Amino acid sequence: VAEVKAMDPDGILISPGPGHPSEAGLTEPVIREFGADTPLLGVCLGHQAIGEVFGGTVTQADELMHGKTSPVYHEGTTLFEGIDPSFEATRYHSLVIDPDTFPHDELEVTASTAEHDTIMALRHRTHPLYGIQFHPESVMTRAGPTIIENWLEVVADHVSTAPAR
C-alpha cells in the first residue's frame, strides 16, 4: 500500500483477476486506504472486493458466466450517463456479491440483471468509489468505452476540485 501511496494516484482501477477477493493481495487494503478520497473503479473481482470491504459477502454465482453476455439494467447515474437503460455486457465470473448481505447503508446498487438477482454495478453513497461486475474492456460490451470515459470524468472532476497536494 505504501508503494501505491508514493505514486500519489489521481484514480485507481482495480482490475479483474482469478480467485476470491479476500485472497487478491493488496486489493482490499488498497480499497480501505484510498476508497474515501481517491476515485476508485473496481472491475469484476475489484467490484466484489468493494462489496466485501463494506460488509457484503461474496458467494458462488448460480450460473458460471465466463465469456457470456447478458442485459444490464441501470439507473443512468454517473458511470452510466449517456447509455441506454439496458445494454449487453460481457461477463467473466463465477462469484457475485450476495444481494442478501449487500451493505445498503454505505453502498447502493446502480445496475443489475433483469431478474435483479445479480448486482452488476455499485457505488459508495458519499465517496468516489464504483464497482462493475462485467467487463467494460470487452469488445462485446459496446457501452464499455462510455463507461470508462464517464469514470475518467469522475477522476478529472475530483482532481480539479481537490485541494492542492
C-alpha positions in Angstrom: 0.0 0.0 0.0 2.9 2.3 0.7 4.1 2.0 -2.9 0.7 3.0 -4.2 0.6 5.9 -1.8 4.0 7.0 -3.1 2.6 7.1 -6.6 0.0 9.7 -5.5 -2.6 8.4 -8.0 -5.4 10.6 -9.3 -7.5 7.5 -9.7 -7.2 3.7 -9.1 -8.7 1.0 -11.3 -8.8 -2.4 -9.6 -8.9 -4.9 -12.5 -10.3 -8.4 -12.7 -8.4 -11.5 -11.6 -8.8 -15.1 -10.5 -10.0 -16.3 -7.2 -11.8 -14.7 -4.2 -11.3 -11.0 -3.5 -10.1 -11.8 0.1 -7.2 -13.7 -1.4 -6.3 -11.0 -4.0 -3.2 -9.5 -2.4 -3.4 -5.7 -2.0 -6.9 -5.4 -3.5 -8.9 -5.0 -0.2 -6.2 -3.0 1.6 -6.0 -0.5 -1.3 -9.8 -0.1 -1.2 -9.7 0.6 2.5 -6.8 3.0 2.3 -7.8 5.0 -0.8 -11.6 4.5 -1.3 -12.6 7.5 0.7 -10.5 10.1 -1.1 -9.3 8.7 -4.4 -11.6 7.9 -7.2 -11.6 4.1 -7.5 -13.2 1.7 -10.0 -13.4 -2.0 -9.3 -13.9 -4.3 -12.2 -15.2 -7.8 -11.7 -13.0 -9.1 -8.8 -12.5 -5.4 -7.8 -16.3 -4.9 -7.7 -16.6 -7.9 -5.5 -13.8 -6.7 -3.2 -15.6 -3.4 -2.7 -18.7 -5.2 -1.6 -16.7 -7.3 0.8 -14.7 -4.4 2.3 -18.0 -2.7 3.2 -19.5 -5.9 4.8 -21.1 -7.8 2.0 -20.5 -11.5 1.3 -19.0 -12.8 -1.9 -20.6 -16.1 -2.9 -20.7 -18.6 -5.8 -22.9 -17.4 -8.6 -25.9 -19.6 -9.5 -24.5 -19.8 -13.1 -20.9 -19.5 -14.3 -20.7 -16.5 -16.6 -17.4 -17.0 -18.4 -17.4 -15.2 -21.8 -21.2 -14.8 -21.8 -23.2 -11.7 -22.4 -26.4 -10.6 -20.6 -28.5 -7.5 -20.4 -27.7 -5.0 -17.7 -30.3 -2.5 -16.4 -29.2 0.7 -14.8 -30.4 4.0 -13.4 -28.4 6.3 -15.6 -26.2 7.6 -12.8 -22.6 8.6 -13.1 -20.9 5.7 -14.9 -24.0 5.1 -17.0 -24.7 8.6 -18.1 -25.5 8.7 -21.9 -26.1 5.0 -22.1 -29.4 3.3 -23.0 -31.2 2.0 -19.8 -30.4 -1.6 -20.9 -27.2 -2.8 -22.7 -25.4 -6.1 -23.3 -22.4 -6.6 -21.1 -19.7 -9.3 -21.2 -19.3 -11.3 -18.0 -16.4 -13.5 -16.8 -17.1 -14.5 -13.3 -18.2 -17.4 -11.0 -18.5 -15.3 -7.9 -21.0 -12.5 -7.0 -21.9 -10.1 -4.2 -24.7 -11.8 -2.3 -27.7 -9.4 -2.6 -29.0 -10.5 0.9 -25.8 -9.2 2.5 -25.3 -6.1 0.4 -24.3 -3.2 2.7 -27.0 -0.8 1.7 -26.1 1.6 4.4 -22.8 2.6 2.6 -23.2 1.3 -0.9 -26.0 1.5 -3.5 -26.8 -0.8 -6.4 -26.7 1.1 -9.6 -27.2 -1.8 -12.1 -28.4 -5.3 -12.1 -29.5 -8.2 -14.3 -33.1 -8.4 -15.5 -34.1 -10.6 -12.6 -32.4 -8.2 -10.2 -30.6 -11.2 -8.7 -27.1 -10.2 -9.7 -25.6 -6.9 -8.7 -23.9 -5.6 -11.8 -22.8 -2.2 -10.5 -22.5 -0.3 -7.3 -21.3 3.0 -5.9 -20.5 4.3 -2.5 -23.1 6.8 -1.1 -20.5 9.5 -0.3 -17.1 8.5 -1.7 -15.9 8.4 -5.3 -15.9 4.6 -5.2 -17.5 2.5 -8.0 -17.7 -1.2 -9.0 -18.9 -3.1 -12.0 -19.2 -6.8 -12.2 -19.0 -7.0 -16.0 -16.0 -6.2 -18.3 -16.2 -2.8 -20.0 -13.0 -3.5 -21.9 -14.6 -6.4 -23.8 -15.5 -5.7 -27.4 -18.9 -7.3 -26.7 -19.7 -4.6 -24.1 -20.4 -1.9 -26.6 -21.2 0.6 -23.8 -17.8 -0.1 -22.3 -15.9 2.9 -23.7 -18.6 5.3 -22.5 -18.4 3.8 -19.0 -14.6 4.2 -18.9 -14.9 7.8 -20.2 -17.5 8.5 -17.5 -15.2 7.2 -14.8 -12.3 9.2 -16.2 -14.6 12.2 -16.0 -15.1 11.4 -12.3 -11.3 11.3 -11.8 -10.9 14.6 -13.7 -13.6 16.3 -11.7 -12.1 15.1 -8.5 -8.6 16.3 -9.4 -10.0 19.8 -10.4 -11.8 20.2 -7.1 -9.4 18.6 -4.7 -7.1 20.7 -2.6 -3.5 21.0 -3.9 -1.3 18.1 -2.9 
